[in-house]
């Protein structure tokens, strides 16, 4: 279940007027309260502004300044979805939680990131997963989103050619909409839409003695992306748009918890009303002696596959791969019963609940991604039945992306085998930076190119793993690097958090 993609639907089911709910339920979850921008961090405000721009409700700068334009956009979003208001006729915080979830979905889907173009001294949002760089087109460097009509052009020029770029746009759009213009000493902006439904946005910033001009355009069908890109342009290097552990995250998690509780009650009611699923009366002859499914006399459970997982909380939560645990009729971890709580096929991640692991050691994640060529150690239970016990190997981060530029993964050289999947990848400071996911099929590659690749393996990036945990109501423990640990100390930490998974 992809909770990130489902979040807008989840909130719709919970809080849309067509769905019955009582105020006490929302109030108990901390959701029935007035929206107060003062409770938001600078980054959270930018996050909301970006989401509202993508939804074509906000056309200002994504600058973290919550002014009348930002507030009006959020109010329009609230009205659009018929959210109720507080008794004082103020909008609820609920629309902010909703748009935050939508923004995460949008940013993840195309891997939207701030790209600092050093030659031009400017940052701009780019959908890196679908971007195609076309090189120089005249004096402009060009790149496009292959999946949409979004187009970028950028150049460094003198005052004369800067004026020409803006004047040409005004002349060419005379038959379209009236141009919007800004003329300041170090900033020029011109925007207009032509009769072919193409909107052009031209911005020029005076930086370091010359003008950087960027032209962004799209058809009306991609107007939201154009608004977000235009609002993101900043003449300095910018941090990435990410939702941390603050107010918005807590609101999203609270909404998800309400949904889970409703689903639990609904399922319990259905079980009571269904004779096939009703539990036997206490003390009856049909009451099982154990919670393990009964086996035929003389038989033993057959393991379909095995893999690795690692603890991520003190509540017995275990992280592994979806391909390890996502299609099992029964799961055990170190021989203990485990329940599948959530999966994500895109990330190839799964979350298990293992009551027997409560109050055991669990992982600390790195705050930042693992740098290229940094040391890495992985742990797991490969080749079950052939090898015995935990296996620990070392290597490095050899590429920041996976096959085909997959930005959810990184390439590692630490040797892995079948059964390592789902295990932790740990940096030199004892912090998890990835989840082992796959090894390159050496035989297939050899058949295709006539050479055998060596130690080409992949791990889900730690940032994706942390996002997946957040989506499922778990706040991962994180820490900044301090003193590096010895290889022996890293192995000790890995041993404490890594567990053997069997799938039946």
C-alpha positions in Angstrom: 0.0 0.0 0.0 1.5 3.3 -1.1 0.4 5.6 1.8 2.1 8.6 0.2 0.0 8.3 -3.0 -3.1 7.5 -1.0 -2.8 10.3 1.5 -5.1 12.7 -0.3 -7.7 9.9 -0.7 -7.2 9.0 3.0 -7.9 12.5 4.1 -10.9 12.7 1.7 -12.4 9.6 3.2 -11.8 11.0 6.7 -12.9 14.6 6.4 -14.9 15.3 3.3 -18.5 16.4 4.2 -19.8 13.3 2.2 -18.1 11.2 4.9 -19.7 11.3 8.3 -17.5 12.1 11.3 -17.9 13.8 14.6 -15.9 16.7 15.8 -14.8 14.9 19.0 -12.9 12.4 16.9 -11.0 15.1 15.1 -10.4 17.1 18.2 -9.0 14.1 20.0 -6.5 13.6 17.2 -5.5 17.3 17.3 -6.9 17.9 13.9 -9.9 20.2 14.6 -8.1 23.4 15.2 -7.6 26.7 13.5 -4.8 27.0 10.9 -2.0 29.2 12.4 1.0 29.9 10.1 3.0 31.0 13.1 3.2 27.3 14.0 5.0 26.5 10.8 8.7 26.6 10.2 10.2 28.5 7.3 10.6 25.2 5.3 7.0 24.1 6.0 5.7 27.4 4.6 7.7 26.9 1.5 6.4 23.3 1.3 2.8 24.5 1.4 3.5 27.3 -1.1 5.0 24.8 -3.5 2.0 22.5 -3.2 -0.5 25.3 -3.7 1.5 26.4 -6.8 1.4 22.9 -8.2 -2.4 22.9 -7.7 -2.6 26.2 -9.7 -3.8 28.2 -6.6 -0.6 30.2 -5.9 1.5 32.2 -8.3 3.9 34.0 -5.9 7.5 33.2 -4.9 8.1 30.0 -2.9 10.0 32.0 -0.3 8.7 30.9 3.1 7.0 34.3 3.7 3.4 33.6 4.6 1.6 36.7 3.3 -1.9 37.4 2.1 -1.3 35.6 -1.2 -0.3 32.4 0.5 -3.3 32.6 3.0 -5.8 33.3 0.2 -4.4 30.3 -1.8 -4.9 28.0 1.1 -8.4 29.3 1.8 -9.3 28.7 -1.9 -8.0 25.2 -1.6 -10.1 24.7 1.6 -13.2 26.0 -0.2 -12.6 24.0 -3.3 -12.8 20.8 -1.3 -15.7 22.0 1.0 -13.8 21.7 4.2 -15.7 23.0 7.2 -14.4 25.9 9.3 -14.0 26.6 12.9 -16.9 28.3 14.9 -15.0 31.6 14.4 -15.2 31.1 10.6 -11.5 30.4 10.4 -10.1 27.6 8.2 -8.9 24.4 9.8 -5.4 23.2 9.8 -6.7 20.2 8.0 -6.3 21.7 4.4 -2.6 22.4 5.3 -2.1 18.7 6.2 -3.9 17.7 3.0 -1.8 19.9 0.7 1.4 18.8 2.5 0.6 15.2 1.6 -0.1 16.1 -2.0 3.2 18.1 -2.2 5.2 15.0 -1.0 3.5 12.9 -3.6 4.2 15.4 -6.4 7.9 15.9 -5.4 8.5 12.2 -5.1 6.7 11.2 -8.4 9.1 13.1 -10.6 12.0 13.5 -8.1 11.6 17.3 -8.1 14.7 18.9 -6.6 16.3 22.3 -6.5 19.2 22.3 -9.0 21.8 25.0 -8.5 23.2 25.9 -11.9 26.6 27.2 -10.9 27.4 28.7 -14.3 24.3 30.9 -14.1 24.4 31.4 -10.3 20.7 30.5 -9.9 18.6 27.7 -8.3 15.4 26.3 -9.9 13.1 23.3 -9.3 13.7 20.6 -11.9 11.8 17.2 -12.3 15.1 15.2 -12.4 13.5 11.9 -13.1 12.1 13.0 -16.5 14.5 15.8 -17.5 16.3 15.8 -20.8 19.2 18.1 -21.4 19.4 19.4 -25.0 22.6 21.5 -24.7 23.1 24.9 -26.2 20.3 26.4 -28.4 21.9 29.6 -29.7 23.0 31.5 -26.5 20.6 29.5 -24.3 21.2 26.3 -22.5 18.1 24.2 -23.0 16.5 21.3 -21.0 12.9 19.9 -21.0 10.6 17.6 -19.1 10.1 14.7 -21.4 6.7 13.7 -19.9 5.1 17.2 -20.0 5.2 20.4 -22.0 7.5 22.1 -19.5 10.5 23.8 -21.2 13.6 25.6 -19.7 16.0 28.0 -21.4 18.8 29.8 -19.5 21.6 32.2 -20.4 24.0 34.8 -19.1 24.0 38.1 -21.0 24.6 41.8 -20.9 22.0 44.5 -20.3 21.2 44.9 -24.0 20.4 41.3 -24.6 18.5 41.0 -21.4 16.2 43.8 -22.6 15.8 42.1 -25.9 14.6 38.8 -24.3 11.8 40.6 -22.5 10.9 42.9 -25.4 10.6 40.0 -27.8 8.2 38.2 -25.5 6.0 41.3 -25.1 6.0 41.8 -28.9 5.3 38.2 -29.6 2.4 37.9 -27.1 0.4 41.0 -28.2 -2.4 38.8 -29.5 -2.5 36.8 -26.4 -3.0 37.9 -22.8 -1.7 41.2 -21.5 1.9 40.7 -20.3 2.6 40.8 -16.5 5.8 42.7 -15.9 8.1 43.6 -13.0 11.0 46.1 -13.6 13.5 46.6 -10.8 17.1 47.6 -10.7 18.3 44.0 -10.4 15.2 42.0 -11.3 13.1 41.9 -14.5 10.1 39.6 -14.9 7.8 39.2 -17.9 5.0 36.7 -18.3 2.3 36.2 -20.9 0.1 33.6 -22.6 -0.3 33.3 -26.3 -3.2 32.2 -28.4 -1.8 28.7 -28.6 -2.3 28.3 -24.9 1.5 28.5 -24.2 2.5 30.6 -21.2 6.0 32.0 -21.0 7.7 33.2 -17.9 10.9 35.2 -18.3 13.0 36.2 -15.3 16.3 38.1 -15.3 18.5 38.6 -12.2 21.5 40.8 -12.1 24.2 38.7 -10.5 28.0 39.3 -10.4 28.1 42.0 -13.0 25.8 40.4 -15.7 22.3 39.2 -16.1 21.1 35.6 -15.8 17.9 35.1 -17.8 15.7 32.0 -17.5 12.7 31.3 -19.7 10.2 28.7 -18.6 7.2 27.8 -20.7 4.3 25.2 -20.8 0.9 24.6 -22.2 -2.1 25.2 -19.9 -2.2 21.5 -19.1 1.0 22.0 -17.1 0.2 25.4 -15.6 0.7 24.1 -12.0 4.2 22.9 -12.7 5.0 26.1 -14.5 3.8 28.1 -11.5 5.9 26.1 -9.1 9.0 26.4 -11.2 8.6 30.1 -11.7 8.1 30.6 -8.0 11.2 28.5 -7.2 13.7 30.6 -9.1 16.2 32.0 -6.6 19.6 33.7 -7.3 21.5 31.5 -4.8 21.9 27.9 -3.8 18.8 26.5 -2.1 18.2 23.6 0.3 15.9 20.9 -1.0 12.1 21.0 -0.4 11.6 18.4 2.3 9.0 17.9 5.0 10.7 17.4 8.4 9.4 16.2 11.7 7.4 19.4 12.6 3.8 20.5 12.8 2.7 19.3 9.4 4.2 15.9 9.7 2.5 15.4 13.1 -0.8 16.4 11.5 -0.4 14.0 8.6 0.5 11.2 11.1 -2.5 12.1 13.3 -4.9 11.9 10.3 -3.4 8.5 9.4 -3.9 7.2 12.9 -7.6 8.2 12.8 -8.0 6.3 9.6 -6.2 3.2 11.0 -8.5 3.2 14.0 -11.6 3.5 11.9 -10.4 0.6 9.7 -9.7 -1.5 12.7 -13.2 -0.9 14.1 -14.7 -1.5 10.7 -12.9 -4.8 10.3 -13.8 -5.9 13.8 -17.5 -5.2 13.1 -17.3 -7.1 9.9 -15.7 -10.1 11.6 -18.4 -10.2 14.3 -21.1 -10.2 11.6 -19.5 -12.9 9.5 -19.9 -16.5 10.8 -16.9 -17.6 8.7 -14.6 -15.2 10.5 -16.2 -15.0 14.0 -13.8 -16.1 16.7 -14.8 -19.2 18.7 -16.2 -18.6 22.2 -13.6 -18.7 25.0 -13.1 -22.3 26.3 -14.9 -23.9 23.3 -13.5 -27.1 21.8 -12.5 -25.1 18.7 -10.4 -22.6 20.5 -6.8 -23.1 19.2 -4.0 -23.6 21.7 -1.6 -21.3 19.7 -1.8 -18.4 17.4 0.2 -20.4 14.8 -1.9 -21.9 12.0 -2.3 -25.7 12.6 -0.3 -28.1 10.4 -1.2 -31.6 9.2 0.0 -34.4 11.4 3.7 -35.1 10.9 4.2 -32.0 8.6 6.5 -29.1 9.1 6.3 -25.5 7.8 8.0 -25.1 4.5 9.9 -21.8 4.0 9.2 -20.3 0.6 12.0 -17.8 1.0 14.1 -15.9 3.5 15.7 -12.5 3.8 16.8 -9.9 6.2 15.3 -7.0 8.1 16.3 -4.5 10.8 14.6 -2.9 13.8 13.6 0.7 13.4 11.8 1.5 16.6 11.5 0.3 20.2 8.0 -0.9 19.5 9.1 -3.9 17.5 8.8 -2.3 14.0 11.1 -4.0 11.4 12.0 -2.6 8.0 12.8 -4.9 5.0 12.1 -5.2 1.3 8.7 -5.6 -0.3 10.0 -8.5 -2.4 11.1 -10.2 0.9 7.9 -10.0 2.9 5.1 -8.5 0.6 3.7 -11.8 -0.6 3.7 -14.2 2.3 0.9 -16.1 3.9 2.9 -16.2 7.2 6.0 -14.5 8.4 8.5 -15.1 11.2 11.4 -13.0 12.4 14.1 -15.0 14.3 11.4 -17.6 14.8 8.9 -15.1 16.3 5.5 -14.3 14.7 5.5 -11.2 12.6 2.7 -9.2 10.9 2.9 -7.3 7.7 1.9 -3.7 8.3 2.6 -1.8 5.1 4.4 -2.2 1.7 5.5 0.1 -1.1 6.3 -1.5 -4.4 8.0 1.6 -5.9 10.5 1.9 -3.0 10.5 -2.0 -2.6 10.0 -1.5 1.2 7.9 -3.3 3.7 7.1 -2.7 7.4 6.7 -5.6 9.8 5.5 -5.6 13.4 7.2 -8.1 15.7 6.0 -8.0 19.3 8.9 -10.1 20.5 11.3 -7.4 19.5 9.8 -4.6 21.6 12.3 -2.7 23.7 15.2 -4.2 21.7 18.0 -2.2 20.0 17.0 -0.4 16.8 18.6 1.6 14.1 19.8 5.2 14.0 19.6 6.7 10.5 22.0 9.3 9.1 20.7 12.8 8.8 22.3 13.2 5.3 22.7 10.9 2.3 25.9 8.8 2.0 28.5 10.7 -0.1 30.0 9.1 -3.2 32.9 6.7 -2.4 32.1 6.8 1.3 32.6 3.6 3.3 29.7 1.3 3.9 29.0 -1.9 5.8 26.0 -4.2 5.2 24.7 -7.1 7.2 22.3 -9.9 6.4 21.5 -13.6 6.3 22.5 -14.7 2.7 22.1 -18.1 1.3 20.1 -19.6 4.1 20.7 -23.3 4.5 24.2 -22.9 3.0 25.8 -20.2 5.1 25.1 -19.9 8.9 24.4 -16.9 11.0 24.8 -13.2 10.3 27.1 -12.1 7.4 28.9 -8.7 7.4 30.6 -7.3 4.4 32.2 -3.9 3.5 32.4 -1.7 0.5 31.7 1.8 -0.6 29.0 3.9 -2.4 30.0 3.7 -6.0 27.1 5.6 -7.6 24.5 8.0 -6.3 21.7 6.5 -8.4 20.5 3.0 -9.5 20.0 1.5 -13.0 18.6 4.0 -15.5 19.1 6.9 -13.1 16.8 5.5 -10.5 17.1 8.2 -7.8 15.4 6.1 -5.1 18.5 3.8 -5.0 22.3 4.0 -4.8 24.9 1.6 -6.0 27.2 -0.1 -3.5 30.3 -2.3 -3.9 29.8 -4.3 -0.6 29.3 -8.0 -1.7 25.7 -9.2 -1.2 24.0 -12.5 -2.0 20.4 -13.8 -2.1 19.0 -13.4 1.4 20.8 -10.1 2.1 17.8 -8.2 0.8 16.2 -6.0 3.4 19.4 -5.7 5.5 20.8 -2.4 6.7 23.6 -0.5 5.0 25.6 1.5 7.6 28.1 4.3 7.3 31.3 4.7 9.2 29.5 6.5 12.0 27.2 3.6 12.8 24.2 5.2 11.1 22.0 3.5 8.5 22.1 5.1 5.0 20.3 2.5 3.0 18.4 -0.8 2.7 20.0 -3.5 0.7 17.7 -4.3 -2.2 19.3 -6.1 -5.1 22.4 -7.3 -6.9 23.0 -7.1 -10.6 22.4 -10.4 -12.4 25.9 -11.1 -13.5 25.0 -13.9 -15.8 22.5 -11.9 -17.8 24.9 -9.0 -18.1 27.7 -11.4 -19.2 25.4 -12.9 -21.8 24.5 -9.4 -23.1 28.0 -7.8 -23.1 30.4 -10.6 -22.8 31.9 -9.5 -19.5 31.1 -10.3 -15.9 30.3 -7.3 -13.6 31.9 -7.3 -10.2 30.2 -6.2 -7.0 27.4 -4.2 -8.6 24.7 -4.1 -6.0 22.0 -1.6 -5.0 20.4 -0.2 -1.9 17.3 1.8 -1.3 18.5 5.3 -0.3 18.1 6.1 3.4 16.1 9.2 2.7 13.5 7.0 0.9 13.4 4.6 3.9 12.9 7.4 6.3 10.1 8.8 4.2 8.4 5.4 4.0 8.6 5.1 7.8 7.1 8.6 8.3 4.3 7.7 5.9 3.5 4.8 8.2 3.4 6.7 11.5 7.0 5.9 12.6 9.5 8.7 13.3 13.0 7.2 12.6 15.8 8.1 15.0 18.4 10.2 13.3 21.8 11.6 14.2 24.6 13.7 12.8 28.0 12.2 12.3 30.5 12.4 15.2 33.6 10.3 15.5 33.9 7.3 13.1 33.7 3.9 14.6 36.0 0.9 14.2 34.9 -1.9 11.8 34.4 -4.1 14.9 32.1 -1.5 16.6 30.0 -1.2 13.4 29.7 -5.0 13.2 28.5 -5.0 16.8 25.8 -2.4 16.0 24.7 -4.2 13.0 24.4 -7.5 14.9 22.1 -5.8 17.5 19.6 -4.5 15.0 19.6 -7.1 12.2 17.2 -10.0 12.1 16.4 -13.1 10.0 13.1 -13.2 8.2 11.3 -16.4 6.9 8.4 -16.2 4.5 5.9 -19.1 4.2 
